[in-house]
Amino acid sequence: MAGREKPPEGPLDEGSGGGDDEYRSLVFDESFVDAARLQEYSAQERLADEEHAAVRSRTPAAPTDRATPRSPSRQGLALVLLIVVAFGTAVYLGVRNPLPEPAPAPATAARMSIVPLSPRGTVPGAAPQDLYDHSPAKDYRIGADGVTLPSSIRRTDHFSANQVLAALTGAKEYVVTSSLDPAVLTSGEVRPVQTLLDPGQQGQFELSIDRPRDDGHHAPAGWMVRFDPDSVALATPGVRVEGTLDVTETGDNALEVVADHVFVYALRPAGSDARADASLFTVRRAVRFHFAREDLTQQQLRVRSVAVQAGPMACAGSHAATLAPLLAGRNAPGDRPPATDPYDRGSTSRAAVCGVLPPSAQPSPVGSR
């Protein structure tokens, strides 16, 4: 066993580069010593018990404050909490957008024109059937049967055949309701027509009913065929109809339907005896409809324009609110402009302020009963 005077490795060689710096490198800090699992006996303990080991196990000291893991600071916790709140807010706002959905673009205001057609002479009068038999409307179909769909319905570039059919069916419903429904024609009803319109046109329609005027946009007689019930009555509910429905695609999300029809009504004075002579009143009506893709699913439509030629009527006066037919035995006062034939649906001439019914558009003389 090595003596106590010298280290086991021998004395330090002062000239070998040792010294204080090398000695300090062998001194361990307190944390290292406290963490040691073995402890050497003191000199006195080794002399007292030389038969046992020179070292003993020791219980590690409880960690001091320096060895205790540092808990997160308040600033760190606040930062983490702020990040969590910000992330949650971003997710919430992404799912529930607080900004309101943009309002749909308002529907384009419908344009409408009404051209009265003046008779050349006295308005013929007779029984309704006799009048029809002696007029161009002799072979016209009666009522809704005269508003026919195209014989072949095909898809377009961006719409299926079913969507095209939906547009044509919607246009037909409007034509039938606004031109053939007795409640609309002579009872002042407007609701059946209004419910078919796009919400964007409701305001224009309501203003037309409340304040009718000849401004090209607010004529109830443009939205629908209507007569003053105090002046005119239907002599027969069977209105004669002839015309077409044509559809075209006007964009990726729009269809346009043009309904061009001639309606021939048998009328007599309101409150008159059923034996009173009737007269025919002819209305050429061309309605242009716009169907956006959503209109097809919501069963609504937009009226783009309405062009009406109707007679026999006097050229003077306003015809915005109701049509004012000249009944059997009456004449049109004043000067007469060039003739306009409502039966000539192939005509492309511009509508006049007032026109004249040519002889071919009126019943031939049949005499009264």
C-alpha positions, 0 to 999 in steps of 0.5 A: 500500500502506498505511503500517505506522504505521497500520492499513489502516482508519485509526487507531482513534478513541479517542472512538468507543467503542473502547478495551480492550474493543473491542480484546479482541474482536479478539483470538482465542484460541489454538485459533482461531489454531492451527486457521487454514489460512493464516498471514501472513508476518512483516515480515522475510519480506515484505521478503525476498520481496515478489514472493510472497503475503503469506500461506502455507498451514500444516499444522494443528497436532495437536489439543490435549487441549482439542480432542480429543473426550472419551471416555465416562466410566466412570460413563456406561459403567456406566450404559449397561451397567446399563440393558442388563442390566436390559432383558435380565433383564426380557425373560428373565423375561417369556419364562420366568416363574420363578413356577410355574403355579397348581395346578389346583383339586382335583376335588370329592369324589364323594358316594355312597350305597348303599341295600340292598333286602331281599326280602319272603320267600325269594329265588327260585332257578332257571336264569338264563334262566328267572329272566330270562324271569319278571322285569321284565328279560325284555326288557332288552338284554345287556351294553354294548348296554344302555348306549345313547347318546341317539338325537340328539346336539346341540351346546350353547351352548358345546360342539360336538356332537363334544364332547358326544359325547365326554362321553357316550362317556366316561360310557358307558365308565365305566358299562360298565367299573364295572358290567359288566366281570367282572374288576371284578365278581368278581375284585377288579380296580380299575385299569380303573375308576381309570384313567378318573378325573380325577387330582384324584379318584385320592386319594379312590379309592385311600383308598376301596380301602384303607380302605372305610367308610360315610361317603358318600365312601369306598365301593368299592361306590359307585365300582363294582359288586363282589362278594366273590369268595369268596361270589358268582360270576356264573351267566352273563356276560350282565348285563341292562341298561336305562337312559339317558344325559342330558347338560346344559351347566352352564357355559361350560366344563362338561358334566354327564352323568347315567347312570341304569341298572338292572343285573340279574345272575344269581348263584350261590354261589362254588365251587358246581356249575354246576347250582346254582340261580341268583338275580337281583340287581338294582342301580339305579345313578345316576351323575352325571359332571362334564366340564371342557373339558380332561377331554374332550381328556384322556379323563378324567372326574369322578364327582360322585355315585353313588346305588345301590339294590341287592337282595336284601340284608340291611339289617344290616351294611356294604355299603361294600366289596362288595355282599352279595347274598342268594342263592337260598333265603335270607331277610332277617332282621329288620324290613323298611322300606317297599318301594323299587322299583329298576325305577321309575326315575321315582321321586323319593323320597329314598333310605332307609337300607334298602328292600324289593324289592316283588313286582314287582321279583322273579322270579315263582315258576318252580320249581327245575330 
